[in-house]
């Protein structure tokens, strides 16, 4: 049976601590997507990654792996969550998934977060994504996100690429106009 996991991005500590702001796993289009997939009979989990404003790879991935990830799993990562997904699959060559969808992927190209993304991209991991890999990016995103997307697109030339300039970093209130991300549904199904 198909299931899905959505890994959220990295907020600033100020945003994370602000009680008026939703936590990252409850923000943006993530809850809408989980609910939409749920209505389609696809159970979906959005784990709350520990201290996402100061992420430690092992802590984040251990929390994510509480959700069973199999060859029937849709893996969706936004920003840092996309980077976590790519690192985990690169370092675990025995892992296969139904589809890998990366939205505004971020790999910390300036290495501001130490060893968070200290790994080697495995170009063959796309072969372990039965339904392929899709990369949603925006030519109007920030420099690091565009650099990260570029690295992934050159490593995975067979990935589907979707440039949606008007959606920036795919966060409502940033430049995305709504928390409903309809364009991702056709890539998942």
PyMOL commands that set and color helices and strands:
alter all, ss='L'
color gray80, all
select helices_A, chain A and resi 13-17+24-26+30-39+52-54+57-64+80-91+123-128+143-155+165-167+182-188
alter helices_A, ss='H'
color red, helices_A
select strands_A, chain A and resi 3-7+43-45+73-78+99-103+133-137+160-163
alter strands_A, ss='S'
color yellow, strands_A
deselect
rebuild
show_as cartoon
